[in-house]
Amino acid sequence: MAISDRERDHLRRRFDDYHRTGDTAVRDELVTAHLRLAIHLARRFDNRGVPLDDLIQVASLGLLKAVERFDSERGLEFSTFATPTVVGELKRHFRDKGWSARVPRRVQDLHVRLNVLVGELTHQLGRSPTIAELAQAARTSAEEVLEAMEAAEAYRAASLDGPSLNGDRPGVAGTLGQTDEALFQVENRMLVERLLATMAPREQLMVRLRFYEEMTQSEIADRLDISQMHVSRLLTRCLDNFRQLLEAEGLDQDGLGPH
């Protein structure tokens, strides 16, 4: 991030030019000259669920604000002045835009504090801190610590098209449901019911017992107290009648589809 003394003097003069003239072209030149700083700071927040390109845009906005506010007469290096502004813009973006679900501000703030405390306490204790230790360090209750930890689940949404966590199953979308193999049969069932309604009650009963309740001819004979041969003749007649009705509808009795 270091720049030469010559470049530093040139940029300081350009800051003076901008604040004297308000020329946006000079402002854009200053932003471009310090864009490496914005990119460097944006990378510090990478891998937190927000694309790096978005982070660079946010950091560039913070850089623009810093250019607007910087006063070279105070003797500060611009990078020293701009860093808190850019980092603040990035943190504000994560706080306000990074949550998939609406989470209270106090819980968001505690979640951020806990991220810092976990690292600090792990270094001090040589192990992961307990909930009670985190609560004591954050000066809050264990219940609020747990609430903030659970709220972290609302920070990053899982993509419906993304793979499962262990990679051996379809993505989230693949677990939401499955194709109903019987769906295409709905229209056929409605047609059958309509055609059955045109048949005599005894024929309807015969068809329902054989094809809906899946009874054998012998079982139907016992049920109706008639001979099995009689059942066979009645079923044959029922199916012949049904076939004629299908043909009258212009349908194929095999697939119940149009010819």
C-alpha positions in Angstrom: 0.0 0.0 0.0 3.1 2.3 0.3 3.4 5.1 -2.2 6.4 7.2 -3.1 7.0 10.7 -1.6 6.5 12.2 -5.0 3.2 10.5 -5.5 2.1 11.4 -2.0 2.8 15.1 -2.6 1.0 15.0 -5.9 -2.1 13.5 -4.3 -2.0 16.0 -1.5 -2.1 18.8 -4.0 -4.9 17.1 -5.8 -6.9 17.0 -2.5 -6.3 20.7 -2.2 -7.5 21.2 -5.8 -10.7 19.2 -5.1 -11.6 21.0 -2.0 -11.0 24.4 -3.7 -12.8 23.6 -6.9 -15.2 20.8 -6.1 -14.3 19.3 -9.5 -15.8 15.8 -9.7 -13.1 14.7 -12.2 -10.4 15.4 -9.6 -12.5 13.5 -7.0 -12.7 10.5 -9.3 -9.0 10.7 -9.9 -8.4 10.6 -6.1 -10.8 7.6 -5.7 -9.1 5.7 -8.4 -5.6 6.5 -7.0 -6.6 4.9 -3.6 -8.8 2.1 -5.0 -6.1 -0.4 -3.9 -6.9 0.5 -0.3 -10.6 -0.2 -0.7 -9.9 -3.6 -2.3 -7.4 -4.5 0.4 -10.0 -3.7 3.1 -12.8 -5.4 1.3 -10.7 -8.6 1.2 -10.6 -8.6 4.9 -14.3 -9.3 5.0 -14.3 -11.9 2.3 -15.8 -15.4 2.8 -18.6 -14.2 5.0 -21.4 -14.9 2.7 -21.2 -11.7 0.6 -19.6 -11.8 -2.9 -16.2 -10.0 -3.0 -17.4 -7.8 -5.9 -20.2 -6.5 -3.7 -17.7 -5.9 -0.9 -15.4 -3.9 -3.2 -18.4 -1.8 -4.3 -19.3 -1.0 -0.7 -15.6 -0.3 0.2 -15.4 2.0 -2.9 -18.4 3.9 -1.6 -16.7 4.3 1.8 -13.6 5.5 0.0 -15.6 8.1 -1.9 -17.0 9.4 1.4 -13.5 9.6 2.8 -12.3 11.6 -0.1 -15.2 14.0 0.4 -14.3 14.5 4.1 -10.5 14.4 4.0 -8.7 17.6 5.0 -5.1 17.5 4.0 -4.3 20.5 6.3 -4.7 18.3 9.4 -1.4 16.5 8.6 -2.9 13.0 8.5 -2.1 10.4 5.8 -5.2 9.8 3.7 -5.0 6.0 4.2 -5.0 6.6 8.0 -8.1 8.8 7.7 -9.9 6.6 5.2 -9.5 3.2 6.8 -12.0 3.7 9.6 -14.5 5.2 7.1 -14.2 2.3 4.7 -14.3 -0.4 7.4 -17.3 1.3 9.0 -19.1 1.2 5.6 -18.3 -2.5 5.2 -19.5 -3.3 8.8 -22.7 -1.3 8.2 -23.4 -3.3 5.1 -23.0 -6.6 6.9 -25.2 -5.3 9.7 -28.0 -3.9 7.6 -27.9 -6.0 4.3 -26.3 -9.3 5.1 -29.1 -10.9 7.1 -31.5 -13.2 5.2 -34.2 -12.8 7.9 -35.1 -9.7 10.0 -33.0 -9.9 13.2 -33.2 -7.3 16.0 -30.3 -4.9 16.0 -29.2 -5.8 19.6 -28.9 -9.4 18.5 -26.9 -8.5 15.4 -24.5 -6.4 17.5 -24.1 -9.2 20.0 -23.4 -11.6 17.2 -20.6 -9.4 16.0 -19.2 -9.0 19.5 -19.3 -12.8 20.1 -17.3 -13.4 16.9 -14.5 -11.2 18.4 -14.8 -12.7 21.9 -14.6 -16.3 20.7 -11.2 -15.6 19.1 -9.9 -13.7 22.1 -11.1 -16.2 24.7 -9.9 -19.2 22.6 -6.4 -17.6 22.5 -6.5 -16.8 26.3 -7.9 -20.2 27.4 -6.3 -22.5 24.9 -9.7 -24.0 24.1 -13.1 -23.0 22.9 -15.0 -20.9 25.5 -18.2 -22.1 27.1 -21.5 -20.3 26.8 -21.1 -19.1 30.4 -17.7 -17.7 29.7 -18.9 -15.9 26.6 -21.8 -14.4 28.5 -19.5 -13.2 31.3 -17.1 -11.6 28.8 -20.0 -10.0 26.8 -21.6 -8.9 30.1 -24.9 -10.5 29.1 -26.9 -13.6 29.9 -26.3 -17.1 28.6 -29.8 -17.0 27.0 -28.9 -13.9 25.0 -25.6 -15.5 23.9 -27.5 -18.6 22.6 -30.0 -16.3 20.9 -27.2 -14.5 19.1 -25.6 -17.8 18.0 -28.9 -19.1 16.7 -29.5 -15.8 14.9 -26.3 -16.5 12.9 -28.4 -19.1 11.0 -30.4 -16.2 9.5 -27.2 -14.6 8.2 -26.5 -16.8 5.2 -29.3 -18.4 3.2 -28.9 -21.7 1.5 -29.4 -21.7 -2.2 -32.2 -23.9 -3.5 -29.9 -24.9 -6.4 -26.8 -25.5 -4.2 -25.5 -28.9 -3.2 -26.2 -30.5 0.1 -23.7 -29.9 2.9 -22.1 -33.3 2.6 -22.3 -33.4 -1.2 -23.9 -36.8 -1.5 -27.5 -35.7 -2.0 -29.3 -33.3 -4.3 -29.5 -29.7 -3.4 -32.2 -28.1 -1.2 -34.6 -28.0 -4.1 -34.3 -31.7 -4.6 -35.5 -32.4 -1.1 -38.6 -30.2 -1.2 -40.7 -32.7 -3.0 -40.8 -35.3 -5.7 -42.7 -35.9 -9.0 -46.1 -37.4 -8.4 -46.1 -40.3 -10.8 -49.9 -40.6 -10.5 -50.5 -37.0 -11.4 -50.9 -37.8 -15.1 -53.6 -40.4 -14.2 -55.9 -37.8 -12.7 -57.7 -37.0 -15.9 -58.0 -40.8 -16.7 -59.6 -41.5 -13.4 -62.0 -38.6 -13.9 -62.9 -40.1 -17.3 -63.4 -43.6 -15.9 -65.7 -42.3 -13.1 -67.8 -40.4 -15.7 -68.1 -43.4 -17.9 -68.9 -45.7 -15.0 -71.8 -43.4 -14.1 -73.4 -44.2 -17.4 -73.4 -48.0 -16.7 -76.0 -50.0 -14.9 -75.6 -50.3 -11.1 -74.7 -54.0 -11.2 -72.0 -53.4 -13.9 -70.6 -50.5 -11.8 -70.4 -52.8 -8.8 -68.7 -55.5 -10.8 -66.0 -53.2 -12.1 -65.3 -51.6 -8.7 -65.0 -54.9 -7.0 -62.6 -56.3 -9.7 -60.5 -53.3 -10.5 -60.8 -50.9 -7.5 -60.9 -53.4 -4.6 -58.8 -55.9 -6.7 -61.0 -58.9 -5.7 -60.6 -62.2 -7.7 -63.5 -63.6 -9.6 -63.9 -66.2 -7.0 -64.1 -63.6 -4.2 -66.6 -61.6 -6.2 -68.7 -64.7 -6.7 -68.8 -65.4 -3.0 -69.6 -61.7 -2.3 -72.5 -61.6 -4.7 -73.6 -65.3 -4.1 -73.4 -66.2 -7.8 -71.2 -68.6 -9.7 -67.7 -67.7 -10.8 -68.7 -68.4 -14.4 -71.5 -65.9 -14.1 -69.0 -63.4 -12.7 -66.7 -64.0 -15.7 -69.5 -63.4 -18.2 -70.7 -60.2 -16.5 -67.1 -58.8 -16.4 -66.6 -59.6 -20.0 -69.8 -57.8 -20.9 -68.9 -54.8 -18.6 -65.5 -54.4 -20.3 -67.1 -54.7 -23.8 -69.5 -51.9 -22.8 -66.7 -49.9 -21.4 -64.7 -50.3 -24.6 -67.6 -49.1 -26.7 -68.0 -46.0 -24.5 -64.2 -45.2 -24.9 -64.5 -45.6 -28.6 -67.5 -43.3 -28.7 -65.3 -40.7 -26.9 -62.6 -41.1 -29.5 -60.2 -42.5 -27.0 -57.7 -45.5 -27.0 -58.7 -48.0 -24.3 -55.1 -49.1 -23.8 -53.7 -45.7 -22.8 -56.9 -43.8 -22.4 -55.4 -41.2 -24.7 -56.6 -39.8 -28.0 -56.2 -41.9 -31.1 
